[in-house]
Structure formats: structure tokens, C-alpha cells
Amino acid sequence: MSDCCTPGGSCHTTSTTSYRVEGVGSAHCQRVVAKAVGALDDVKDVEVEIGTGLVTVTTATKPDAAFDQLLAKTVDEAGYGFAGRVAAANA
């Protein structure tokens, strides 16, 4: 997690978390997953790796269990399999 403050004292925090999504085998799949996940509230950036299904999500706040459930539902509705968080050491 990183903290950034502007010279005027305005601060914001972001958090980066990795997840595994099954079925991301092409650029088309990559775009579908990225678009679906990127549309969620609090998501600032999303990167999806073809083949591995590693999805790295940068959010405005640290994701909690409710966010993980929402992400799982979103991925499922997009037609892919949500396999859960990836441990930080393996990301």
C-alpha cells in the first residue's frame, strides 16, 4: 500500500491486490475481464495477464471480504472463474 500527499496536504491511499481468474486465454478475454473489473467502484487500475489469469487490482482503499465477493460475482457474470486472492509473496 502506498500513501501520497500533495504539497497542499491532501492525501489519498491506494492498495494493490492480486487475484487469480480462470479462463483468460486470449487478448479478448483479457479485455473482457479488465473492463468488468475496472467498472467497479473504488477500482483505480486493473491489469490482467493472458494465460496466467493474474489480475492485479489497484483500489482506492484496502479491499475487504465484501469487495472480494463483489469481484467474484463480477468475474462470474463476465463468464470467467474466480479463483481467489493470490498471496502477496506469490504475486
Secondary structure, 3 states (H helix, E strand, C coil): CEEEECCCCCEEEEEEEEEEEECCCCHHHHHHHHHHHHCCCCEEEEEECCCCCEEEEEECCCCCHHHHHHHHHHHHHCCCEEEEECCHHHC
